[in-house]
Amino acid sequence: MTDHNALLVTFSDHSNAYEAFSRLKNLAADDRLVLRGAQLVARDADGRLSIPEGVDTDADSGLWGGGLIGALVGILGGPIGVLFGWTGGMLIGGAVDANRADRAVGFLGEVSKGIPTGGTAIVAEVEEFTPEVLDNAMTELGGTIVRRPALEVLADLEAAEDAYREAEKEADRIAREQRKAERKENWDERVSSLKSKLGID
């Protein structure tokens, strides 16, 4: 019996994060846990996020883009991430407004707020036989672990998607109202201009 979890493991030291990422993959290779997907995420001194490397065993291509972690990274770096003020452009080179990060949802918010300036984190989807295996491997390298049930994180991602769709609808409504007001204003101006040219009071 395994526990299906999403993890955030934060490090203040980049080299330790890379070593921990390697250990995570080795633990999976040794069948001490099942690694469904993982991604390194770093934040530079200016608050920008970047993705050094990743692995996703769910994706046919062997890349990080599939599975729960692929969805999480896609949300953080896509238009939903922009809406919540996380970043822009698939996390690569996008500026993060840390003051808006508290608008995040659930685990997404923990990821966004949990990576310190100059720090590096691992986000991963795992099936664990026992938490001690990963806890010991990560804490030896100074890692701080946040663990959430994968189903709970999936619900967070769905909630973020729903919030984005609602925001889109509201933005469309406001844009329609503005266009309607502009058309009426233009109409009134055109009628007034025509009456003035014709000498009609």
C-alpha positions as CSV (number, residue, x, y, z in Angstrom):
1,M,0.0,0.0,0.0
2,T,1.4,3.4,-1.0
3,D,0.4,7.0,-0.3
4,H,0.1,9.1,-3.5
5,N,1.5,12.5,-2.6
6,A,2.6,15.8,-4.1
7,L,5.7,17.2,-2.6
8,L,7.4,20.6,-2.3
9,V,11.0,20.4,-1.0
10,T,12.8,23.7,-0.7
11,F,16.5,24.4,-0.3
12,S,18.5,27.5,0.3
13,D,21.5,25.9,-1.4
14,H,21.3,25.2,-5.1
15,S,23.9,22.4,-5.1
16,N,22.0,20.6,-2.3
17,A,18.8,20.9,-4.4
18,Y,20.5,19.3,-7.4
19,E,22.0,16.5,-5.2
20,A,18.5,15.9,-3.7
21,F,17.0,15.7,-7.1
22,S,19.5,13.1,-8.0
23,R,18.8,11.2,-4.8
24,L,15.1,11.3,-5.5
25,K,15.6,9.6,-8.9
26,N,17.9,7.1,-7.3
27,L,15.3,6.2,-4.7
28,A,12.9,5.5,-7.5
29,A,15.5,3.4,-9.4
30,D,16.0,1.4,-6.2
31,D,12.2,0.8,-5.9
32,R,12.1,2.6,-2.6
33,L,9.3,4.9,-3.9
34,V,7.5,5.4,-7.2
35,L,8.4,8.7,-8.9
36,R,5.5,9.8,-11.1
37,G,7.0,13.2,-12.0
38,A,9.5,15.8,-10.6
39,Q,10.7,19.2,-11.4
40,L,13.4,21.5,-10.1
41,V,12.3,25.2,-9.8
42,A,14.7,28.0,-8.9
43,R,14.1,31.6,-8.0
44,D,16.9,34.2,-8.7
45,A,17.7,37.4,-6.8
46,D,15.2,39.3,-8.9
47,G,12.4,36.9,-8.1
48,R,12.4,35.2,-11.5
49,L,11.6,31.5,-11.7
50,S,13.3,29.1,-14.0
51,I,13.2,25.3,-14.6
52,P,16.7,23.7,-14.7
53,E,15.6,20.1,-15.3
54,G,12.9,17.6,-14.7
55,V,11.6,14.1,-15.2
56,D,8.1,12.7,-15.7
57,T,7.6,9.0,-15.9
58,D,4.0,9.4,-16.9
59,A,4.8,11.1,-20.2
60,D,5.4,8.9,-23.2
61,S,8.3,11.2,-24.2
62,G,9.9,10.8,-20.8
63,L,9.8,14.5,-20.3
64,W,8.3,16.5,-17.4
65,G,5.3,17.8,-19.3
66,G,2.7,15.2,-18.4
67,G,1.1,14.1,-15.2
68,L,0.3,16.1,-12.1
69,I,3.6,17.9,-12.0
70,G,3.4,18.9,-15.7
71,A,-0.1,20.3,-15.0
72,L,1.2,22.2,-12.0
73,V,4.2,23.7,-13.8
74,G,1.9,24.6,-16.8
75,I,-0.5,26.4,-14.5
76,L,2.2,28.3,-12.6
77,G,3.9,29.4,-15.9
78,G,0.8,29.9,-18.1
79,P,-1.9,32.5,-18.1
80,I,-3.3,31.3,-14.8
81,G,0.0,32.0,-13.2
82,V,0.0,35.4,-14.7
83,L,-3.5,36.0,-13.2
84,F,-2.4,35.1,-9.7
85,G,0.8,37.1,-10.1
86,W,3.2,34.1,-10.0
87,T,5.1,34.5,-13.3
88,G,4.9,34.5,-17.0
89,G,6.0,32.3,-19.9
90,M,6.3,28.8,-18.6
91,L,8.3,30.0,-15.5
92,I,11.3,30.8,-17.7
93,G,12.4,34.4,-17.4
94,G,9.0,35.6,-16.0
95,A,9.1,38.1,-13.1
96,V,7.2,37.1,-10.0
97,D,5.4,39.7,-7.9
98,A,5.9,38.2,-4.4
99,N,3.3,40.6,-3.0
100,R,0.6,39.0,-5.0
101,A,1.6,35.4,-4.4
102,D,-0.8,35.1,-1.4
103,R,-3.7,35.2,-4.0
104,A,-2.6,31.6,-4.9
105,V,-4.7,28.5,-4.3
106,G,-3.7,25.7,-2.0
107,F,-0.6,23.8,-3.0
108,L,0.0,26.2,-5.8
109,G,0.3,29.0,-3.3
110,E,2.6,27.0,-1.1
111,V,4.9,26.4,-4.2
112,S,4.8,30.0,-5.2
113,K,5.4,31.4,-1.7
114,G,7.7,28.5,-0.6
115,I,10.6,29.1,-2.9
116,P,12.7,31.9,-1.4
117,T,14.7,34.4,-3.3
118,G,17.9,32.7,-4.3
119,G,16.5,29.3,-3.4
120,T,15.7,26.2,-5.3
121,A,12.8,23.6,-4.8
122,I,11.8,20.3,-6.0
123,V,8.1,19.7,-6.8
124,A,7.3,16.0,-7.3
125,E,4.5,13.5,-7.5
126,V,5.3,10.2,-5.7
127,E,3.8,7.1,-4.4
128,E,5.5,6.4,-1.0
129,F,5.6,3.2,0.9
130,T,6.7,5.1,4.0
131,P,7.5,8.9,4.3
132,E,10.7,8.3,6.3
133,V,12.6,7.2,3.1
134,L,12.2,10.6,1.4
135,D,12.2,12.6,4.7
136,N,15.7,11.2,5.6
137,A,17.1,11.7,2.1
138,M,15.9,15.4,1.8
139,T,16.5,16.6,5.4
140,E,20.1,15.3,5.2
141,L,20.7,18.0,2.5
142,G,18.8,20.7,4.3
143,G,15.5,20.3,2.5
144,T,12.2,21.4,4.0
145,I,9.3,19.2,2.9
146,V,5.7,20.1,2.4
147,R,3.6,17.0,1.6
148,R,0.0,17.0,0.3
149,P,-2.2,14.2,-1.0
150,A,-2.2,14.1,-4.7
151,L,-6.0,14.2,-4.9
152,E,-6.0,17.4,-2.8
153,V,-3.5,19.0,-5.1
154,L,-5.4,18.0,-8.2
155,A,-8.5,19.7,-6.7
156,D,-6.3,22.8,-6.1
157,L,-5.3,22.8,-9.8
158,E,-8.9,22.4,-10.9
159,A,-9.9,25.3,-8.5
160,A,-7.2,27.5,-10.1
161,E,-8.5,26.6,-13.5
162,D,-12.1,27.5,-12.5
163,A,-11.0,30.8,-11.0
164,Y,-9.2,31.7,-14.2
165,R,-12.2,30.9,-16.3
166,E,-14.4,33.0,-14.1
167,A,-11.9,35.9,-14.3
168,E,-11.9,35.5,-18.1
169,K,-15.7,35.8,-18.2
170,E,-15.6,38.9,-15.9
171,A,-12.9,40.5,-18.1
172,D,-15.0,39.8,-21.2
173,R,-18.1,41.3,-19.6
174,I,-16.2,44.5,-18.6
175,A,-14.7,44.8,-22.1
176,R,-18.2,44.4,-23.7
177,E,-19.6,47.1,-21.4
178,Q,-16.7,49.4,-22.3
179,R,-17.2,48.9,-26.0
180,K,-20.9,49.5,-25.6
181,A,-20.2,52.8,-23.8
182,E,-17.7,53.8,-26.4
183,R,-20.1,53.1,-29.3
184,K,-22.8,55.2,-27.6
185,E,-20.3,58.0,-27.0
186,N,-19.1,57.9,-30.6
187,W,-22.7,57.9,-31.8
188,D,-23.6,61.0,-29.8
189,E,-20.5,62.8,-31.0
190,R,-21.2,62.0,-34.6
191,V,-24.8,63.1,-34.4
192,S,-23.7,66.4,-32.7
193,S,-21.0,66.9,-35.3
194,L,-23.4,66.4,-38.1
195,K,-26.0,68.7,-36.6
196,S,-23.3,71.4,-36.1
197,K,-22.3,71.1,-39.8
198,L,-25.9,71.4,-40.9
199,G,-26.5,74.4,-38.7
200,I,-29.1,72.5,-36.7
201,D,-29.4,73.5,-33.0
